[in-house]
Protein backbone atom coordinates (compact mmCIF):
# COMPACT_ATOMS: atom_id res chain seq x y z
CA UNK A 1 0.00 0.00 0.00
CA UNK A 2 1.30 3.43 -0.93
CA UNK A 3 2.52 5.70 1.84
CA UNK A 4 0.04 8.31 3.04
CA UNK A 5 1.45 9.68 6.32
CA UNK A 6 4.46 11.61 5.05
CA UNK A 7 6.03 14.41 7.07
CA UNK A 8 4.52 17.11 4.89
CA UNK A 9 1.06 15.54 5.01
CA UNK A 10 1.11 15.60 8.83
CA UNK A 11 2.31 19.22 8.80
CA UNK A 12 -0.58 20.14 6.50
CA UNK A 13 -3.05 18.57 8.95
CA UNK A 14 -1.61 20.68 11.77
CA UNK A 15 -1.55 23.88 9.69
CA UNK A 16 -5.15 23.32 8.64
CA UNK A 17 -6.31 22.67 12.21
CA UNK A 18 -4.71 25.88 13.52
CA UNK A 19 -5.96 28.04 10.65
CA UNK A 20 -9.54 26.73 10.77
CA UNK A 21 -9.57 26.96 14.57
CA UNK A 22 -8.84 30.68 14.31
CA UNK A 23 -11.28 31.07 11.41
CA UNK A 24 -14.26 29.56 13.22
CA UNK A 25 -13.54 31.56 16.36
CA UNK A 26 -13.84 34.74 14.29
CA UNK A 27 -16.86 33.61 12.26
CA UNK A 28 -18.96 32.82 15.32
CA UNK A 29 -18.06 36.06 17.16
CA UNK A 30 -17.93 38.61 14.33
CA UNK A 31 -21.65 39.47 14.60
CA UNK A 32 -21.39 40.16 18.34
CA UNK A 33 -18.25 42.23 17.83
CA UNK A 34 -19.83 44.23 15.01
CA UNK A 35 -22.77 45.13 17.26
CA UNK A 36 -20.40 45.90 20.15
CA UNK A 37 -18.55 48.55 18.14
CA UNK A 38 -21.73 50.24 16.93
CA UNK A 39 -23.08 48.07 14.13
CA UNK A 40 -26.40 46.24 13.76
CA UNK A 41 -27.45 42.68 12.84
CA UNK A 42 -27.91 43.85 9.23
CA UNK A 43 -24.40 45.34 9.19
CA UNK A 44 -23.07 42.11 10.71
CA UNK A 45 -24.62 40.25 7.78
CA UNK A 46 -22.88 42.59 5.35
CA UNK A 47 -19.56 41.95 7.10
CA UNK A 48 -20.01 38.22 6.62
CA UNK A 49 -21.14 38.64 3.02
CA UNK A 50 -18.20 40.84 2.02
CA UNK A 51 -15.79 38.35 3.60
CA UNK A 52 -17.20 35.66 1.27
CA UNK A 53 -17.22 37.95 -1.77
CA UNK A 54 -13.61 38.96 -1.21
CA UNK A 55 -12.65 35.31 -0.77
CA UNK A 56 -14.41 34.42 -4.02
CA UNK A 57 -12.72 37.17 -6.03
CA UNK A 58 -9.26 36.47 -4.63
CA UNK A 59 -9.61 32.71 -5.03
CA UNK A 60 -9.66 32.86 -8.82
CA UNK A 61 -6.45 34.90 -8.92
CA UNK A 62 -4.67 32.61 -6.49
CA UNK A 63 -5.67 29.57 -8.53
CA UNK A 64 -3.65 31.01 -11.43
CA UNK A 65 -0.64 31.69 -9.17
CA UNK A 66 -0.74 28.14 -7.81
CA UNK A 67 -0.34 26.70 -11.30
CA UNK A 68 2.24 29.27 -12.45
CA UNK A 69 4.45 29.89 -9.40
CA UNK A 70 3.87 26.87 -7.18
CA UNK A 71 2.00 26.02 -3.99
CA UNK A 72 4.38 27.18 -1.24
CA UNK A 73 4.35 30.85 -2.16
CA UNK A 74 0.53 30.99 -2.12
CA UNK A 75 0.09 29.27 1.23
CA UNK A 76 2.75 31.59 2.70
CA UNK A 77 0.99 34.66 1.30
CA UNK A 78 -2.36 33.47 2.66
CA UNK A 79 -1.01 32.57 6.09
CA UNK A 80 0.95 35.83 6.33
CA UNK A 81 -2.10 37.95 5.44
CA UNK A 82 -4.26 36.16 8.02
CA UNK A 83 -1.56 36.58 10.67
CA UNK A 84 -1.12 40.29 9.86
CA UNK A 85 -4.85 40.97 10.11
CA UNK A 86 -5.13 38.99 13.35
CA UNK A 87 -2.60 41.39 14.89
CA UNK A 88 -4.74 44.34 13.79
CA UNK A 89 -8.15 43.11 14.97
CA UNK A 90 -7.87 44.59 18.51
CA UNK A 91 -7.44 48.01 16.87
CA UNK A 92 -10.76 47.76 15.00
CA UNK A 93 -12.78 50.15 17.17
CA UNK A 94 -15.25 51.22 14.45
CA UNK A 95 -17.30 49.20 11.96
CA UNK A 96 -15.60 50.39 8.72
CA UNK A 97 -12.20 49.37 10.07
CA UNK A 98 -13.45 45.94 11.17
CA UNK A 99 -15.15 45.48 7.80
CA UNK A 100 -11.88 46.30 5.99
CA UNK A 101 -9.95 43.83 8.14
CA UNK A 102 -12.50 41.08 7.49
CA UNK A 103 -12.29 41.66 3.74
CA UNK A 104 -8.50 41.41 3.83
CA UNK A 105 -8.86 38.31 6.00
CA UNK A 106 -11.19 36.83 3.36
CA UNK A 107 -8.57 37.26 0.65
CA UNK A 108 -5.86 35.67 2.81
CA UNK A 109 -8.10 32.81 3.91
CA UNK A 110 -9.04 32.03 0.31
CA UNK A 111 -5.34 31.87 -0.61
CA UNK A 112 -4.79 29.47 2.26
CA UNK A 113 -7.72 27.13 1.56
CA UNK A 114 -7.11 26.96 -2.19
CA UNK A 115 -3.40 26.24 -1.77
CA UNK A 116 -3.97 23.76 1.06
CA UNK A 117 -6.36 21.71 -1.06
CA UNK A 118 -3.88 21.72 -3.95
CA UNK A 119 -1.00 20.71 -1.68
CA UNK A 120 -3.01 17.77 -0.36
CA UNK A 121 -3.68 16.74 -3.97
CA UNK A 122 0.09 16.75 -4.54
CA UNK A 123 0.95 14.79 -1.40
CA UNK A 124 -1.71 12.07 -1.25
CA UNK A 125 -1.17 8.92 -3.38
CA UNK A 126 -3.85 8.60 -6.05
CA UNK A 127 -4.95 5.16 -4.86
CA UNK A 128 -5.66 6.60 -1.35
CA UNK A 129 -7.01 9.98 -2.42
CA UNK A 130 -10.45 9.87 -0.76
CA UNK A 131 -8.90 8.47 2.41
CA UNK A 132 -6.22 11.15 2.50
CA UNK A 133 -8.70 13.96 1.90
CA UNK A 134 -10.98 12.50 4.59
CA UNK A 135 -8.25 12.55 7.23
CA UNK A 136 -7.32 16.07 6.14
CA UNK A 137 -10.97 17.03 6.65
CA UNK A 138 -10.87 15.68 10.20
CA UNK A 139 -8.52 18.54 11.13
CA UNK A 140 -11.12 21.04 9.94
CA UNK A 141 -13.88 19.14 11.71
CA UNK A 142 -12.06 19.30 15.04
CA UNK A 143 -11.61 23.04 14.52
CA UNK A 144 -15.34 23.34 13.72
CA UNK A 145 -16.20 21.64 16.99
CA UNK A 146 -13.76 23.60 19.19
CA UNK A 147 -13.46 27.01 17.54
CA UNK A 148 -17.03 28.31 18.04
CA UNK A 149 -17.22 27.12 21.66
CA UNK A 150 -13.88 28.60 22.74
CA UNK A 151 -14.37 31.73 20.66
CA UNK A 152 -17.76 32.52 22.19
CA UNK A 153 -16.45 31.74 25.69
CA UNK A 154 -13.45 34.09 25.39
CA UNK A 155 -15.52 36.78 23.69
CA UNK A 156 -17.94 36.61 26.60
CA UNK A 157 -15.05 37.48 28.93
CA UNK A 158 -13.18 39.96 26.73
CA UNK A 159 -12.89 40.16 22.95
CA UNK A 160 -9.18 40.98 23.24
CA UNK A 161 -8.52 37.57 24.78
CA UNK A 162 -10.21 35.97 21.81
CA UNK A 163 -8.19 38.08 19.37
CA UNK A 164 -4.95 37.15 21.16
CA UNK A 165 -5.69 33.43 20.78
CA UNK A 166 -6.54 33.98 17.10
CA UNK A 167 -3.16 35.70 16.74
CA UNK A 168 -1.32 32.79 18.41
CA UNK A 169 -3.09 30.19 16.27
CA UNK A 170 -2.40 32.17 13.07
CA UNK A 171 1.27 32.54 14.02
CA UNK A 172 1.52 28.79 14.57
CA UNK A 173 -0.06 28.09 11.18
CA UNK A 174 2.29 30.53 9.45
CA UNK A 175 5.36 29.06 11.15
CA UNK A 176 4.47 25.51 10.16
CA UNK A 177 3.58 26.59 6.61
CA UNK A 178 7.14 27.88 6.21
CA UNK A 179 8.37 24.27 6.46
CA UNK A 180 6.22 23.02 3.56
CA UNK A 181 9.05 22.99 1.00
CA UNK A 182 8.09 19.62 -0.50
CA UNK A 183 8.35 21.04 -4.03
CA UNK A 184 12.14 20.89 -3.70
CA UNK A 185 11.89 17.09 -3.32
CA UNK A 186 8.89 16.48 -5.57
CA UNK A 187 8.49 19.32 -8.08
CA UNK A 188 4.88 19.89 -9.09
CA UNK A 189 3.79 20.15 -12.72
CA UNK A 190 3.52 23.86 -13.47
CA UNK A 191 1.43 25.27 -16.27
CA UNK A 192 3.42 26.66 -19.19
CA UNK A 193 3.30 30.36 -19.91
CA UNK A 194 0.46 31.36 -22.17
CA UNK A 195 -3.31 31.50 -21.76
CA UNK A 196 -4.36 32.17 -18.17
CA UNK A 197 -6.83 29.57 -16.92
CA UNK A 198 -9.12 30.95 -14.20
CA UNK A 199 -11.78 28.23 -14.36
CA UNK A 200 -10.89 24.58 -14.91
CA UNK A 201 -13.41 22.87 -17.21
CA UNK A 202 -12.85 19.38 -15.78
CA UNK A 203 -13.77 20.65 -12.27
CA UNK A 204 -17.15 22.09 -13.33
CA UNK A 205 -19.26 18.91 -12.88
CA UNK A 206 -18.12 18.48 -9.27
CA UNK A 207 -18.41 22.25 -8.75
CA UNK A 208 -22.05 22.38 -9.91
CA UNK A 209 -22.99 19.57 -7.51
CA UNK A 210 -21.07 21.36 -4.75
CA UNK A 211 -23.00 24.58 -5.39
CA UNK A 212 -26.38 22.82 -5.12
CA UNK A 213 -25.60 21.05 -1.86
CA UNK A 214 -23.97 24.18 -0.40
CA UNK A 215 -27.06 26.38 -0.82
CA UNK A 216 -28.75 25.44 2.50
CA UNK A 217 -25.61 24.88 4.59
CA UNK A 218 -24.60 28.39 5.67
CA UNK A 219 -28.20 29.17 6.63
CA UNK A 220 -28.29 26.13 8.90
CA UNK A 221 -25.25 27.37 10.79
CA UNK A 222 -26.61 30.91 10.99
CA UNK A 223 -30.19 30.12 12.00
CA UNK A 224 -29.95 26.93 14.08
CA UNK A 225 -30.21 28.89 17.35
CA UNK A 226 -33.31 30.70 16.09
CA UNK A 227 -34.70 27.33 14.97
CA UNK A 228 -34.29 25.97 18.50
CA UNK A 229 -36.08 28.97 19.96
CA UNK A 230 -38.89 28.65 17.41
CA UNK A 231 -39.41 24.98 18.32
CA UNK A 232 -39.00 25.47 22.08
CA UNK A 233 -35.79 23.40 22.24
CA UNK A 234 -33.39 23.87 25.13
CA UNK A 235 -30.33 22.21 23.63
CA UNK A 236 -30.20 23.45 20.04
CA UNK A 237 -26.54 24.41 20.65
CA UNK A 238 -25.74 20.67 20.69
CA UNK A 239 -26.33 20.62 16.95
CA UNK A 240 -22.74 21.79 16.31
CA UNK A 241 -20.75 19.28 18.40
CA UNK A 242 -23.06 16.37 17.54
CA UNK A 243 -22.87 16.90 13.80
CA UNK A 244 -19.09 17.52 14.09
CA UNK A 245 -18.64 14.12 15.78
CA UNK A 246 -20.61 12.46 12.98
CA UNK A 247 -18.51 14.28 10.36
CA UNK A 248 -15.31 13.08 11.97
CA UNK A 249 -16.50 9.47 12.26
CA UNK A 250 -17.67 9.48 8.64
CA UNK A 251 -14.35 10.78 7.38
CA UNK A 252 -12.33 8.30 9.40
CA UNK A 253 -14.39 5.26 8.39
CA UNK A 254 -15.77 6.03 4.92
CA UNK A 255 -12.81 7.74 3.27
CA UNK A 256 -10.88 4.50 2.79
CA UNK A 257 -14.10 2.72 1.78
CA UNK A 258 -14.68 5.26 -1.00
CA UNK A 259 -11.32 4.34 -2.52
CA UNK A 260 -12.24 0.65 -2.41
CA UNK A 261 -15.86 0.51 -3.59
CA UNK A 262 -15.97 3.75 -5.56
CA UNK A 263 -17.11 7.29 -4.75
CA UNK A 264 -20.59 7.09 -6.30
CA UNK A 265 -21.99 4.56 -3.84
CA UNK A 266 -20.66 6.54 -0.87
CA UNK A 267 -21.90 9.88 -2.19
CA UNK A 268 -25.43 8.72 -2.99
CA UNK A 269 -25.84 6.75 0.24
CA UNK A 270 -24.65 9.59 2.49
CA UNK A 271 -26.69 12.21 0.64
CA UNK A 272 -29.83 10.11 1.12
CA UNK A 273 -29.08 10.30 4.84
CA UNK A 274 -28.76 14.07 4.46
CA UNK A 275 -32.22 14.27 2.87
CA UNK A 276 -33.62 12.20 5.74
CA UNK A 277 -31.99 14.53 8.30
CA UNK A 278 -33.65 17.57 6.72
CA UNK A 279 -37.07 15.92 6.76
CA UNK A 280 -36.60 15.09 10.44
CA UNK A 281 -35.51 18.67 11.22
CA UNK A 282 -38.50 20.03 9.31
CA UNK A 283 -40.94 18.35 11.67
CA UNK A 284 -38.87 17.96 14.87
CA UNK A 285 -40.45 19.34 18.02
CA UNK A 286 -38.14 17.78 20.60
CA UNK A 287 -34.47 18.06 21.48
CA UNK A 288 -33.98 14.32 21.08
CA UNK A 289 -35.22 14.24 17.49
CA UNK A 290 -33.14 17.34 16.67
CA UNK A 291 -30.00 15.70 18.08
CA UNK A 292 -30.64 12.48 16.13
CA UNK A 293 -31.16 14.49 12.94
CA UNK A 294 -27.99 16.53 13.55
CA UNK A 295 -25.94 13.33 13.87
CA UNK A 296 -27.40 11.95 10.64
CA UNK A 297 -26.75 15.32 8.96
CA UNK A 298 -23.07 15.15 9.90
CA UNK A 299 -22.48 12.01 7.82
CA UNK A 300 -23.03 13.59 4.38
CA UNK A 301 -21.26 16.71 5.62
CA UNK A 302 -18.23 14.57 6.32
CA UNK A 303 -18.18 12.80 2.95
CA UNK A 304 -19.96 14.83 0.24
CA UNK A 305 -17.23 17.40 -0.36
CA UNK A 306 -14.52 14.80 0.25
CA UNK A 307 -15.90 12.66 -2.57
CA UNK A 308 -16.41 15.57 -4.96
CA UNK A 309 -12.96 16.95 -4.20
CA UNK A 310 -11.25 13.60 -4.80
CA UNK A 311 -13.08 13.21 -8.13
CA UNK A 312 -12.09 16.72 -9.19
CA UNK A 313 -8.43 16.02 -8.39
CA UNK A 314 -8.42 12.77 -10.34
CA UNK A 315 -10.06 14.30 -13.41
CA UNK A 316 -8.13 17.57 -13.38
CA UNK A 317 -4.96 17.94 -15.52
CA UNK A 318 -1.94 18.01 -13.25
CA UNK A 319 -0.85 21.41 -14.51
CA UNK A 320 -4.26 22.91 -13.63
CA UNK A 321 -4.80 21.64 -10.09
CA UNK A 322 -4.69 25.17 -8.72
CA UNK A 323 -7.41 26.33 -11.12
CA UNK A 324 -9.39 23.18 -10.34
CA UNK A 325 -9.28 23.81 -6.60
CA UNK A 326 -10.17 27.46 -7.12
CA UNK A 327 -13.15 26.49 -9.30
CA UNK A 328 -14.50 24.01 -6.77
CA UNK A 329 -14.15 26.36 -3.79
CA UNK A 330 -15.55 29.32 -5.77
CA UNK A 331 -18.78 27.44 -6.50
CA UNK A 332 -18.95 26.49 -2.82
CA UNK A 333 -18.53 30.17 -1.88
CA UNK A 334 -21.37 31.11 -4.25
CA UNK A 335 -23.60 28.43 -2.74
CA UNK A 336 -22.92 29.57 0.81
CA UNK A 337 -23.45 33.27 0.10
CA UNK A 338 -26.46 32.99 -2.21
CA UNK A 339 -28.08 30.30 -0.10
CA UNK A 340 -27.82 32.29 3.12
CA UNK A 341 -29.71 35.18 1.52
CA UNK A 342 -32.42 33.03 -0.10
CA UNK A 343 -32.93 30.81 2.94
CA UNK A 344 -33.07 33.80 5.26
CA UNK A 345 -36.09 35.10 3.33
CA UNK A 346 -37.72 31.65 3.35
CA UNK A 347 -37.30 31.39 7.12
CA UNK A 348 -38.53 34.93 7.77
CA UNK A 349 -41.55 34.94 5.46
CA UNK A 350 -42.56 31.25 5.39
CA UNK A 351 -41.28 28.88 8.09
CA UNK A 352 -38.46 26.66 9.26
CA UNK A 353 -40.44 23.67 8.00
CA UNK A 354 -40.41 25.13 4.49
CA UNK A 355 -36.70 25.87 4.77
CA UNK A 356 -35.72 22.31 5.69
CA UNK A 357 -38.01 20.79 3.05
CA UNK A 358 -36.40 23.12 0.49
CA UNK A 359 -32.99 22.00 1.78
CA UNK A 360 -34.05 18.37 1.25
CA UNK A 361 -35.10 19.26 -2.30
CA UNK A 362 -31.73 20.87 -2.99
CA UNK A 363 -29.89 17.80 -1.69
CA UNK A 364 -32.08 15.66 -3.97
CA UNK A 365 -31.21 17.93 -6.89
CA UNK A 366 -27.50 17.60 -6.07
CA UNK A 367 -27.78 13.79 -6.16
CA UNK A 368 -29.51 13.94 -9.56
CA UNK A 369 -26.87 16.38 -10.82
CA UNK A 370 -24.16 14.02 -9.59
CA UNK A 371 -25.71 11.05 -11.41
CA UNK A 372 -25.99 13.05 -14.64
CA UNK A 373 -22.80 15.12 -14.60
CA UNK A 374 -20.28 13.28 -12.43
CA UNK A 375 -21.10 9.56 -12.31
CA UNK A 376 -20.46 8.95 -16.06
CA UNK A 377 -17.00 10.47 -15.67
CA UNK A 378 -16.33 8.36 -12.59
CA UNK A 379 -17.13 5.18 -14.55
CA UNK A 380 -14.50 6.15 -17.08
CA UNK A 381 -11.97 7.12 -14.43
CA UNK A 382 -9.16 4.60 -14.14
CA UNK A 383 -7.13 4.81 -10.95
CA UNK A 384 -3.59 3.71 -11.69
CA UNK A 385 -1.36 2.96 -8.68
CA UNK A 386 1.68 5.23 -8.61
CA UNK A 387 5.04 4.56 -7.10
CA UNK A 388 5.36 5.91 -3.54
CA UNK A 389 7.64 8.93 -3.24
CA UNK A 390 9.77 9.53 -0.17
CA UNK A 391 8.80 12.96 1.11
CA UNK A 392 10.33 12.59 4.56
CA UNK A 393 13.63 14.24 3.73
C-alpha positions in Angstrom: 0.0 0.0 0.0 1.3 3.4 -0.9 2.5 5.7 1.8 0.0 8.3 3.0 1.4 9.7 6.3 4.5 11.6 5.1 6.0 14.4 7.1 4.5 17.1 4.9 1.1 15.5 5.0 1.1 15.6 8.8 2.3 19.2 8.8 -0.6 20.1 6.5 -3.0 18.6 9.0 -1.6 20.7 11.8 -1.5 23.9 9.7 -5.2 23.3 8.6 -6.3 22.7 12.2 -4.7 25.9 13.5 -6.0 28.0 10.6 -9.5 26.7 10.8 -9.6 27.0 14.6 -8.8 30.7 14.3 -11.3 31.1 11.4 -14.3 29.6 13.2 -13.5 31.6 16.4 -13.8 34.7 14.3 -16.9 33.6 12.3 -19.0 32.8 15.3 -18.1 36.1 17.2 -17.9 38.6 14.3 -21.6 39.5 14.6 -21.4 40.2 18.3 -18.2 42.2 17.8 -19.8 44.2 15.0 -22.8 45.1 17.3 -20.4 45.9 20.1 -18.5 48.6 18.1 -21.7 50.2 16.9 -23.1 48.1 14.1 -26.4 46.2 13.8 -27.4 42.7 12.8 -27.9 43.8 9.2 -24.4 45.3 9.2 -23.1 42.1 10.7 -24.6 40.2 7.8 -22.9 42.6 5.4 -19.6 42.0 7.1 -20.0 38.2 6.6 -21.1 38.6 3.0 -18.2 40.8 2.0 -15.8 38.3 3.6 -17.2 35.7 1.3 -17.2 37.9 -1.8 -13.6 39.0 -1.2 -12.6 35.3 -0.8 -14.4 34.4 -4.0 -12.7 37.2 -6.0 -9.3 36.5 -4.6 -9.6 32.7 -5.0 -9.7 32.9 -8.8 -6.4 34.9 -8.9 -4.7 32.6 -6.5 -5.7 29.6 -8.5 -3.6 31.0 -11.4 -0.6 31.7 -9.2 -0.7 28.1 -7.8 -0.3 26.7 -11.3 2.2 29.3 -12.5 4.4 29.9 -9.4 3.9 26.9 -7.2 2.0 26.0 -4.0 4.4 27.2 -1.2 4.4 30.9 -2.2 0.5 31.0 -2.1 0.1 29.3 1.2 2.7 31.6 2.7 1.0 34.7 1.3 -2.4 33.5 2.7 -1.0 32.6 6.1 0.9 35.8 6.3 -2.1 37.9 5.4 -4.3 36.2 8.0 -1.6 36.6 10.7 -1.1 40.3 9.9 -4.9 41.0 10.1 -5.1 39.0 13.4 -2.6 41.4 14.9 -4.7 44.3 13.8 -8.1 43.1 15.0 -7.9 44.6 18.5 -7.4 48.0 16.9 -10.8 47.8 15.0 -12.8 50.2 17.2 -15.2 51.2 14.4 -17.3 49.2 12.0 -15.6 50.4 8.7 -12.2 49.4 10.1 -13.5 45.9 11.2 -15.2 45.5 7.8 -11.9 46.3 6.0 -9.9 43.8 8.1 -12.5 41.1 7.5 -12.3 41.7 3.7 -8.5 41.4 3.8 -8.9 38.3 6.0 -11.2 36.8 3.4 -8.6 37.3 0.7 -5.9 35.7 2.8 -8.1 32.8 3.9 -9.0 32.0 0.3 -5.3 31.9 -0.6 -4.8 29.5 2.3 -7.7 27.1 1.6 -7.1 27.0 -2.2 -3.4 26.2 -1.8 -4.0 23.8 1.1 -6.4 21.7 -1.1 -3.9 21.7 -3.9 -1.0 20.7 -1.7 -3.0 17.8 -0.4 -3.7 16.7 -4.0 0.1 16.7 -4.5 0.9 14.8 -1.4 -1.7 12.1 -1.3 -1.2 8.9 -3.4 -3.9 8.6 -6.1 -4.9 5.2 -4.9 -5.7 6.6 -1.4 -7.0 10.0 -2.4 -10.5 9.9 -0.8 -8.9 8.5 2.4 -6.2 11.2 2.5 -8.7 14.0 1.9 -11.0 12.5 4.6 -8.2 12.6 7.2 -7.3 16.1 6.1 -11.0 17.0 6.7 -10.9 15.7 10.2 -8.5 18.5 11.1 -11.1 21.0 9.9 -13.9 19.1 11.7 -12.1 19.3 15.0 -11.6 23.0 14.5 -15.3 23.3 13.7 -16.2 21.6 17.0 -13.8 23.6 19.2 -13.5 27.0 17.5 -17.0 28.3 18.0 -17.2 27.1 21.7 -13.9 28.6 22.7 -14.4 31.7 20.7 -17.8 32.5 22.2 -16.5 31.7 25.7 -13.5 34.1 25.4 -15.5 36.8 23.7 -17.9 36.6 26.6 -15.1 37.5 28.9 -13.2 40.0 26.7 -12.9 40.2 23.0 -9.2 41.0 23.2 -8.5 37.6 24.8 -10.2 36.0 21.8 -8.2 38.1 19.4 -4.9 37.1 21.2 -5.7 33.4 20.8 -6.5 34.0 17.1 -3.2 35.7 16.7 -1.3 32.8 18.4 -3.1 30.2 16.3 -2.4 32.2 13.1 1.3 32.5 14.0 1.5 28.8 14.6 -0.1 28.1 11.2 2.3 30.5 9.4 5.4 29.1 11.2 4.5 25.5 10.2 3.6 26.6 6.6 7.1 27.9 6.2 8.4 24.3 6.5 6.2 23.0 3.6 9.1 23.0 1.0 8.1 19.6 -0.5 8.4 21.0 -4.0 12.1 20.9 -3.7 11.9 17.1 -3.3 8.9 16.5 -5.6 8.5 19.3 -8.1 4.9 19.9 -9.1 3.8 20.2 -12.7 3.5 23.9 -13.5 1.4 25.3 -16.3 3.4 26.7 -19.2 3.3 30.4 -19.9 0.5 31.4 -22.2 -3.3 31.5 -21.8 -4.4 32.2 -18.2 -6.8 29.6 -16.9 -9.1 30.9 -14.2 -11.8 28.2 -14.4 -10.9 24.6 -14.9 -13.4 22.9 -17.2 -12.9 19.4 -15.8 -13.8 20.7 -12.3 -17.2 22.1 -13.3 -19.3 18.9 -12.9 -18.1 18.5 -9.3 -18.4 22.3 -8.8 -22.1 22.4 -9.9 -23.0 19.6 -7.5 -21.1 21.4 -4.8 -23.0 24.6 -5.4 -26.4 22.8 -5.1 -25.6 21.0 -1.9 -24.0 24.2 -0.4 -27.1 26.4 -0.8 -28.7 25.4 2.5 -25.6 24.9 4.6 -24.6 28.4 5.7 -28.2 29.2 6.6 -28.3 26.1 8.9 -25.2 27.4 10.8 -26.6 30.9 11.0 -30.2 30.1 12.0 -29.9 26.9 14.1 -30.2 28.9 17.4 -33.3 30.7 16.1 -34.7 27.3 15.0 -34.3 26.0 18.5 -36.1 29.0 20.0 -38.9 28.6 17.4 -39.4 25.0 18.3 -39.0 25.5 22.1 -35.8 23.4 22.2 -33.4 23.9 25.1 -30.3 22.2 23.6 -30.2 23.5 20.0 -26.5 24.4 20.6 -25.7 20.7 20.7 -26.3 20.6 16.9 -22.7 21.8 16.3 -20.7 19.3 18.4 -23.1 16.4 17.5 -22.9 16.9 13.8 -19.1 17.5 14.1 -18.6 14.1 15.8 -20.6 12.5 13.0 -18.5 14.3 10.4 -15.3 13.1 12.0 -16.5 9.5 12.3 -17.7 9.5 8.6 -14.4 10.8 7.4 -12.3 8.3 9.4 -14.4 5.3 8.4 -15.8 6.0 4.9 -12.8 7.7 3.3 -10.9 4.5 2.8 -14.1 2.7 1.8 -14.7 5.3 -1.0 -11.3 4.3 -2.5 -12.2 0.6 -2.4 -15.9 0.5 -3.6 -16.0 3.7 -5.6 -17.1 7.3 -4.8 -20.6 7.1 -6.3 -22.0 4.6 -3.8 -20.7 6.5 -0.9 -21.9 9.9 -2.2 -25.4 8.7 -3.0 -25.8 6.8 0.2 -24.7 9.6 2.5 -26.7 12.2 0.6 -29.8 10.1 1.1 -29.1 10.3 4.8 -28.8 14.1 4.5 -32.2 14.3 2.9 -33.6 12.2 5.7 -32.0 14.5 8.3 -33.7 17.6 6.7 -37.1 15.9 6.8 -36.6 15.1 10.4 -35.5 18.7 11.2 -38.5 20.0 9.3 -40.9 18.3 11.7 -38.9 18.0 14.9 -40.4 19.3 18.0 -38.1 17.8 20.6 -34.5 18.1 21.5 -34.0 14.3 21.1 -35.2 14.2 17.5 -33.1 17.3 16.7 -30.0 15.7 18.1 -30.6 12.5 16.1 -31.2 14.5 12.9 -28.0 16.5 13.6 -25.9 13.3 13.9 -27.4 12.0 10.6 -26.8 15.3 9.0 -23.1 15.2 9.9 -22.5 12.0 7.8 -23.0 13.6 4.4 -21.3 16.7 5.6 -18.2 14.6 6.3 -18.2 12.8 2.9 -20.0 14.8 0.2 -17.2 17.4 -0.4 -14.5 14.8 0.2 -15.9 12.7 -2.6 -16.4 15.6 -5.0 -13.0 17.0 -4.2 -11.3 13.6 -4.8 -13.1 13.2 -8.1 -12.1 16.7 -9.2 -8.4 16.0 -8.4 -8.4 12.8 -10.3 -10.1 14.3 -13.4 -8.1 17.6 -13.4 -5.0 17.9 -15.5 -1.9 18.0 -13.2 -0.8 21.4 -14.5 -4.3 22.9 -13.6 -4.8 21.6 -10.1 -4.7 25.2 -8.7 -7.4 26.3 -11.1 -9.4 23.2 -10.3 -9.3 23.8 -6.6 -10.2 27.5 -7.1 -13.2 26.5 -9.3 -14.5 24.0 -6.8 -14.1 26.4 -3.8 -15.5 29.3 -5.8 -18.8 27.4 -6.5 -19.0 26.5 -2.8 -18.5 30.2 -1.9 -21.4 31.1 -4.2 -23.6 28.4 -2.7 -22.9 29.6 0.8 -23.4 33.3 0.1 -26.5 33.0 -2.2 -28.1 30.3 -0.1 -27.8 32.3 3.1 -29.7 35.2 1.5 -32.4 33.0 -0.1 -32.9 30.8 2.9 -33.1 33.8 5.3 -36.1 35.1 3.3 -37.7 31.6 3.3 -37.3 31.4 7.1 -38.5 34.9 7.8 -41.5 34.9 5.5 -42.6 31.3 5.4 -41.3 28.9 8.1 -38.5 26.7 9.3 -40.4 23.7 8.0 -40.4 25.1 4.5 -36.7 25.9 4.8 -35.7 22.3 5.7 -38.0 20.8 3.1 -36.4 23.1 0.5 -33.0 22.0 1.8 -34.0 18.4 1.3 -35.1 19.3 -2.3 -31.7 20.9 -3.0 -29.9 17.8 -1.7 -32.1 15.7 -4.0 -31.2 17.9 -6.9 -27.5 17.6 -6.1 -27.8 13.8 -6.2 -29.5 13.9 -9.6 -26.9 16.4 -10.8 -24.2 14.0 -9.6 -25.7 11.1 -11.4 -26.0 13.1 -14.6 -22.8 15.1 -14.6 -20.3 13.3 -12.4 -21.1 9.6 -12.3 -20.5 8.9 -16.1 -17.0 10.5 -15.7 -16.3 8.4 -12.6 -17.1 5.2 -14.5 -14.5 6.1 -17.1 -12.0 7.1 -14.4 -9.2 4.6 -14.1 -7.1 4.8 -10.9 -3.6 3.7 -11.7 -1.4 3.0 -8.7 1.7 5.2 -8.6 5.0 4.6 -7.1 5.4 5.9 -3.5 7.6 8.9 -3.2 9.8 9.5 -0.2 8.8 13.0 1.1 10.3 12.6 4.6 13.6 14.2 3.7 
